[in-house]
């Protein structure tokens, strides 16, 4: 990722009706990779019980809740409020890009409009997100592959008049749950997809497009072009932490060359097709 992308001032707009609250920490850590979230807003009808799960994490991550009443049963009330705020922020000239957190295709036109205005648009949503919204973004990340996405802990009930024995058992239970939580967070999520022929063809076409006379292409350029072609491309979708180990797993069709750089301990990775 380039240094410029880290300097982007991002407006984060979250559709609470269409994404789970279980991994807000993972979402915010992912967004920080692309820039600084200067505006963080979340939209929902906070009078509804199903929005309650979000309330406990808003203060922790300094996310501003925006109340949007549901005027029609069965209709997402957050769409119009998010779109209006996004356009206000666009014309305020205070941000360089947007992160739209939703699995709703209704934001497709918004993403297109923001990109037409020169904004960087990053989408975050579930695997069920319609392709129309995915391709409208510069980059799209599935919530399921973020760190901690499979973290599940059970709350300990707050009982009254607990005996010392019960208190000791509860303390032990807390310790065990902390250990389980750490182990779970360190566990890589299961691959959402396998490396199929379509993905392999995408990699091959990219290498043919940017390879030098000998077929070699710099790994960073390969990754950037693949994402431009397919915004939802992410090695984590296939069970790999980064692009390098993913491509190393395709040794039957690819060659990897790690070259020393001017900086000690840093290597530049180049890749090419074996039949080049």
Secondary structure, DSSP 4 states (H G I P E B T S, - for coil): --HHHHT-EEEEEEETTSS-STTHHHHHHHHHTT-EEEEEEEEE-TTSGGGHHHHHHHTTTTPEEEE----STTS-SHHHHHHHHHHHHHHHT--SEEEEE---GGGHHHHHHHHHTT-EEEEEE-TT--HHHHHTSSEEEEGGGSTTTT---PPPP--SS--HHHHHHHHHHHHHHHHHHHHHHHSPPPPSS---HHHHHHHHHHHHHH--TTS-EEHHHHHHHHHHH-TT--GGGGT-SSHHHHHHTTTTTEEEEEEE-SSTT-EEEEEEETT-
